[in-house]
């Protein structure tokens, strides 16, 4: 449950971005291990964040703009995480939620 509070807080922070920082939709990135030994945890992360995005969008999104979730698989691997972070940066996301594990998080910074 402690991890869920972290993800809820991270999504809330992403949703509070100023309107000037977004275009038509608010793109929020999610890095999580969808493959590898932590794939089960990554699927849970993806499902929770997707539900939160759907709920926010059903209430009008952020300042009238819909939230678009952009998901990248970091595989629970530092090298893959670095590539996933680059992909999210190239996709123009306003904020990134994730990832799972300190070594993976460190490599994605």
C-alpha positions as CSV (number, residue, x, y, z in Angstrom):
1,X,0.0,0.0,0.0
2,X,2.9,2.3,0.7
3,X,4.0,2.1,-3.0
4,X,0.5,2.9,-4.1
5,X,0.6,6.2,-2.2
6,X,3.9,7.0,-4.0
7,X,2.3,6.5,-7.4
8,X,-0.8,8.5,-6.5
9,X,1.4,11.4,-5.3
10,X,3.5,11.2,-8.4
11,X,0.5,11.3,-10.7
12,X,-1.0,14.2,-8.7
13,X,2.2,16.1,-9.1
14,X,2.2,15.5,-12.8
15,X,-1.4,16.7,-13.0
16,X,-0.6,20.0,-11.3
17,X,1.7,21.1,-14.1
18,X,1.1,24.6,-15.4
19,X,-1.0,24.9,-18.5
20,X,1.8,26.6,-20.4
21,X,3.9,23.4,-20.1
22,X,1.5,21.4,-22.2
23,X,0.0,21.4,-25.7
24,X,-3.3,19.8,-26.6
25,X,-3.0,16.8,-24.3
26,X,-0.9,16.4,-21.2
27,X,1.6,13.6,-21.9
28,X,2.6,11.7,-18.7
29,X,5.3,9.0,-19.0
30,X,5.4,5.8,-17.1
31,X,8.5,3.7,-16.9
32,X,8.0,0.3,-15.5
33,X,9.3,-3.3,-16.0
34,X,6.8,-4.9,-18.3
35,X,9.3,-7.7,-19.1
36,X,11.9,-9.4,-17.0
37,X,11.8,-10.6,-13.4
38,X,9.7,-7.7,-12.1
39,X,7.1,-7.8,-14.9
40,X,4.3,-8.6,-12.5
41,X,5.0,-5.5,-10.5
42,X,5.3,-3.5,-13.7
43,X,1.9,-4.6,-14.9
44,X,0.4,-3.6,-11.6
45,X,2.0,-0.2,-11.9
46,X,0.7,0.2,-15.4
47,X,-2.8,-0.8,-14.5
48,X,-2.9,1.5,-11.5
49,X,-1.7,4.5,-13.4
50,X,-4.0,3.8,-16.3
51,X,-7.0,3.7,-14.0
52,X,-5.9,7.0,-12.4
53,X,-5.5,8.6,-15.9
54,X,-8.9,7.3,-16.9
55,X,-10.5,8.7,-13.8
56,X,-8.9,12.1,-14.3
57,X,-9.9,12.2,-17.9
58,X,-13.5,11.3,-17.0
59,X,-13.5,14.4,-14.8
60,X,-12.3,16.6,-17.6
61,X,-8.5,16.0,-17.5
62,X,-6.2,18.9,-16.5
63,X,-7.4,22.4,-17.2
64,X,-9.8,20.8,-19.8
65,X,-7.0,18.9,-21.5
66,X,-7.0,15.1,-21.6
67,X,-4.1,13.1,-20.1
68,X,-2.2,10.8,-22.5
69,X,-0.2,8.0,-20.8
70,X,3.0,7.1,-22.6
71,X,4.4,3.8,-21.3
72,X,7.9,2.5,-21.8
73,X,9.2,-0.9,-20.7
74,X,12.5,-0.6,-18.7
75,X,12.7,-4.3,-18.3
76,X,14.0,-3.8,-14.7
77,X,17.4,-3.3,-16.3
78,X,19.5,-0.1,-15.9
79,X,20.6,0.0,-19.6
80,X,17.1,-0.5,-20.9
81,X,15.9,2.1,-18.4
82,X,18.3,4.7,-19.8
83,X,16.9,4.0,-23.3
84,X,13.3,4.1,-22.1
85,X,14.0,7.5,-20.4
86,X,15.4,8.9,-23.7
87,X,12.3,7.7,-25.5
88,X,10.0,9.4,-23.0
89,X,12.0,12.6,-23.3
90,X,11.8,12.5,-27.1
91,X,8.0,11.9,-26.8
92,X,7.6,15.2,-25.1
93,X,6.2,14.0,-21.8
94,X,5.7,16.7,-19.1
95,X,6.5,14.3,-16.3
96,X,7.6,10.7,-15.7
97,X,6.3,8.2,-13.1
98,X,8.5,5.3,-12.2
99,X,10.5,3.2,-12.1
100,X,10.9,0.1,-10.0
101,X,14.2,-0.3,-8.2
102,X,17.0,2.1,-7.2
103,X,19.6,1.0,-9.8
104,X,17.0,1.3,-12.6
105,X,15.9,4.7,-11.3
106,X,19.5,6.0,-11.1
107,X,20.3,4.9,-14.6
108,X,17.2,6.7,-16.0
109,X,18.1,10.1,-14.6
